[in-house]
């Protein structure tokens, strides 16, 4: 999907006063995974809440399920795995 791009600090990217467009699939997935349910005002059920999932000591299987459901809610079909304690999302 092509949309307004964000930088690594999730700030809008601009050049000469113009917002930059780019492929945003990865940034959209990162935003969904890192936000909690309720942070998206128009869609309060969106968000995986990864920080919360990790803090509450969920199993790898539960984390994968929650992340997959959150991504699917936004229409993102991704393979989600955990290897060596690292979450991998393949778009």
Residue pairs with C-beta under 8 A, 6 or more apart in sequence:
1 23
1 24
1 25
1 28
2 21
2 22
2 23
2 24
3 21
3 22
3 24
3 28
4 12
4 13
4 19
4 20
4 21
4 24
5 12
5 13
5 19
5 20
5 21
5 22
5 24
5 27
6 12
6 13
6 24
6 27
7 13
10 31
12 19
13 19
13 20
13 22
14 20
25 76
25 91
26 91
28 74
28 76
29 71
29 76
29 78
29 89
29 91
32 46
32 47
32 48
32 70
32 71
32 73
32 74
32 76
33 48
33 50
33 67
33 70
33 71
33 87
33 89
34 48
34 50
34 51
35 46
35 47
35 48
35 49
36 47
36 49
36 51
36 52
37 44
37 45
37 46
37 47
37 49
38 44
38 47
39 47
40 46
40 47
43 73
45 73
46 70
46 73
46 74
47 70
48 66
48 67
48 69
48 70
48 71
49 66
50 63
50 67
50 87
53 62
53 63
53 66
53 67
54 63
58 66
60 82
63 82
63 87
64 80
64 81
64 82
67 80
67 87
67 89
68 78
68 80
71 77
71 78
71 80
71 89
76 91
78 89
78 90
78 91
79 88
79 89
79 90
80 87
80 88
80 89
80 90
81 87
81 88
81 90
82 88
